[in-house]
Amino acid sequence: MLLIAALLTAVVIAIHVYIVLIETVLFRTRGRKVFRIKEGQVDALAPLMSNQGCYNGFLAAMLAVGLLHPDAHIGRAFVVFGLVCVAIAGVWGAATVSRRILAVQTAPAGLALIAWLAA
Protein backbone atom coordinates (compact mmCIF):
# COMPACT_ATOMS: atom_id res chain seq x y z
CA MET A 1 0.00 0.00 0.00
CA LEU A 2 2.94 2.31 0.67
CA LEU A 3 4.07 2.00 -2.95
CA ILE A 4 0.56 2.86 -4.20
CA ALA A 5 0.46 5.87 -1.87
CA ALA A 6 3.82 7.08 -3.14
CA LEU A 7 2.79 6.59 -6.78
CA LEU A 8 -0.48 8.46 -6.28
CA THR A 9 1.44 11.27 -4.59
CA ALA A 10 3.82 11.38 -7.54
CA VAL A 11 0.78 11.80 -9.80
CA VAL A 12 -0.41 14.73 -7.66
CA ILE A 13 3.08 16.25 -7.90
CA ALA A 14 3.04 15.88 -11.70
CA ILE A 15 -0.40 17.48 -11.91
CA HIS A 16 0.82 20.43 -9.86
CA VAL A 17 3.99 20.85 -11.90
CA TYR A 18 1.74 21.05 -14.97
CA ILE A 19 -0.51 23.56 -13.20
CA VAL A 20 2.53 25.67 -12.28
CA LEU A 21 3.60 25.71 -15.93
CA ILE A 22 0.20 26.67 -17.32
CA GLU A 23 -0.30 29.35 -14.66
CA THR A 24 3.14 30.89 -15.19
CA VAL A 25 5.28 30.44 -18.31
CA LEU A 26 2.51 28.98 -20.49
CA PHE A 27 -0.36 31.17 -19.30
CA ARG A 28 -0.56 33.38 -22.40
CA THR A 29 -0.83 30.34 -24.68
CA ARG A 30 -1.87 26.98 -23.21
CA GLY A 31 -3.05 28.40 -19.87
CA ARG A 32 -5.43 30.81 -21.55
CA LYS A 33 -7.08 27.91 -23.35
CA VAL A 34 -7.18 25.59 -20.32
CA PHE A 35 -8.74 28.26 -18.10
CA ARG A 36 -10.99 29.56 -20.89
CA ILE A 37 -9.69 33.12 -20.57
CA LYS A 38 -10.70 35.63 -23.22
CA GLU A 39 -7.81 37.19 -25.14
CA GLY A 40 -8.61 40.65 -23.79
CA GLN A 41 -8.28 39.45 -20.18
CA VAL A 42 -4.88 37.77 -20.48
CA ASP A 43 -2.72 40.81 -19.67
CA ALA A 44 -4.77 41.73 -16.61
CA LEU A 45 -4.87 38.17 -15.25
CA ALA A 46 -1.28 37.08 -16.02
CA PRO A 47 0.25 38.47 -12.79
CA LEU A 48 -2.53 36.93 -10.67
CA MET A 49 -2.18 33.55 -12.34
CA SER A 50 1.59 33.66 -11.98
CA ASN A 51 1.19 34.26 -8.25
CA GLN A 52 -1.27 31.37 -8.04
CA GLY A 53 1.20 29.20 -9.95
CA CYS A 54 3.82 30.01 -7.35
CA TYR A 55 1.58 28.64 -4.60
CA ASN A 56 0.89 25.50 -6.60
CA GLY A 57 4.65 25.12 -6.95
CA PHE A 58 4.99 25.22 -3.18
CA LEU A 59 2.41 22.43 -2.88
CA ALA A 60 4.33 20.28 -5.37
CA ALA A 61 7.59 21.02 -3.55
CA MET A 62 6.10 20.09 -0.18
CA LEU A 63 4.92 16.75 -1.54
CA ALA A 64 8.29 16.10 -3.20
CA VAL A 65 10.13 16.87 0.06
CA GLY A 66 7.82 14.43 1.79
CA LEU A 67 8.50 11.63 -0.69
CA LEU A 68 12.26 12.21 -0.67
CA HIS A 69 12.83 12.97 3.01
CA PRO A 70 15.25 10.49 4.61
CA ASP A 71 13.17 10.24 7.78
CA ALA A 72 10.00 8.32 6.91
CA HIS A 73 7.96 9.87 9.73
CA ILE A 74 8.85 13.44 8.76
CA GLY A 75 8.33 12.63 5.10
CA ARG A 76 4.90 11.18 5.79
CA ALA A 77 3.94 14.30 7.76
CA PHE A 78 4.94 16.51 4.82
CA VAL A 79 2.98 14.34 2.37
CA VAL A 80 -0.17 14.06 4.47
CA PHE A 81 -0.22 17.79 5.21
CA GLY A 82 0.47 18.59 1.55
CA LEU A 83 -2.30 16.32 0.31
CA VAL A 84 -4.77 17.82 2.78
CA CYS A 85 -3.80 21.30 1.53
CA VAL A 86 -4.22 20.24 -2.10
CA ALA A 87 -7.62 18.68 -1.38
CA ILE A 88 -8.85 21.77 0.48
CA ALA A 89 -7.57 24.07 -2.26
CA GLY A 90 -9.33 21.86 -4.80
CA VAL A 91 -12.64 22.03 -2.97
CA TRP A 92 -12.31 25.81 -2.71
CA GLY A 93 -11.41 26.06 -6.38
CA ALA A 94 -14.39 23.90 -7.33
CA ALA A 95 -16.69 26.12 -5.27
CA THR A 96 -15.32 29.39 -6.62
CA VAL A 97 -13.94 28.71 -10.11
CA SER A 98 -14.90 25.41 -11.76
CA ARG A 99 -16.24 22.04 -10.71
CA ARG A 100 -13.63 20.43 -12.99
CA ILE A 101 -11.10 21.13 -10.25
CA LEU A 102 -12.72 18.38 -8.15
CA ALA A 103 -11.70 15.79 -10.75
CA VAL A 104 -8.34 17.29 -11.65
CA GLN A 105 -7.03 18.26 -8.23
CA THR A 106 -9.20 17.09 -5.34
CA ALA A 107 -9.87 13.48 -6.37
CA PRO A 108 -6.21 12.54 -6.98
CA ALA A 109 -5.16 14.17 -3.71
CA GLY A 110 -7.99 12.44 -1.85
CA LEU A 111 -7.08 9.03 -3.28
CA ALA A 112 -3.42 9.55 -2.38
CA LEU A 113 -4.38 10.66 1.12
CA ILE A 114 -6.55 7.60 1.63
CA ALA A 115 -3.70 5.40 0.45
CA TRP A 116 -1.27 7.04 2.91
CA LEU A 117 -3.70 6.67 5.78
CA ALA A 118 -4.27 3.01 4.91
CA ALA A 119 -0.53 2.27 4.55
N, C-alpha and C positions, 0 to 999 in steps of 0.2 A: 504493500500500500504506500510505503514511503516513496518508492520509485514513481508511482502514478502521481502522487502529490507533487513531487519535484517536476515531473513532466508537465503537469497542468499549470504549475507556477511559471515554468519556462514559456508556455503558450501566452500567459497573461503578460509576461515581460515583453514578448515579441509584439503582442497587440499594442502595448504602450509605446514601444519604440516606434512603431508605425504611426501611432497617434502623434507622437512628438514630431515626427517628420512632416506629417500633413498639416500640423498646426504651426510649424515654424518655416523651414526652408521650402516646403512644397505648397504652402498655403495659397499662393497666388495662382497656382495651376491646379494640381490634383486636389488640394484641400478645398478650394472654392467649389469644385464639383461634388466632393464627398459631403460637404456641409450645406450644399445647395444655396450658396451665397451669390447674390446678383453681382454682376460685374461692377456696378456703381458703388457697391458697399465694401469692396475688397480693401481699398486704401484705408478706410476708416476702421475696419475690423482687424487688419493685419497686426497691429501692436497688441491688441487684446488677445488674439489667438496665439501669438507668440508667447505671451505671458502664461496663458493656459498650457501651452505646450511645455513650458519650463516645469510647471507643477507635475504634469504627466511624466516628465523625465525623472523627477524626484521619486515618483512612485515606482517606476521601473528600476531605478537605482537601489531603492530600499529592498525590493524583492531580490535583486541580484546579489546584494550584500548578504541577505539572508541565506540564499542558496549556497554561496561561496564561503561563508564564515567558517573558520576552523572549529569553533565551538558549536556543536550541534544545538545546544539549548538556546544560545544567543541567536543563532541563525534562525531557528524555528520561531523565536519571538519576533524577529524582524519580518519574517514571511507572514506570520499570522496577522500581525498588526498591519502590514502592507496590504494584504488581501482584504481585510476589513475596511481599510481606507478606500481601496478601489471599489469595493461593493457599495459602500455608502455614497461615494462620488457618482457611481453609475445610477443609483436610485435617484439621486438629486438631479442628475442630468436627464434622466428619463422623465422626471416630473416637470422640469423646466425647459427642456430643449426638444428632445425627441425620444419616443418610446423605443426606437431602435437601439438606444444605448443599453437597455436591459439585456438584449441578446448579445451585443458586441462586447460589453464591458462587465456588466454585473453577473451574468450567468457563468462565464468562465472563472471569474474570481470566486463566486460562490461554490462552484464545483471543486476548485482547488482548495478552498478553505475546508470544505467537508472532508476532502481526502486527507488534509493535514490533521484534522481533528480525529479522524478515524485511524490514522497511522500510529 
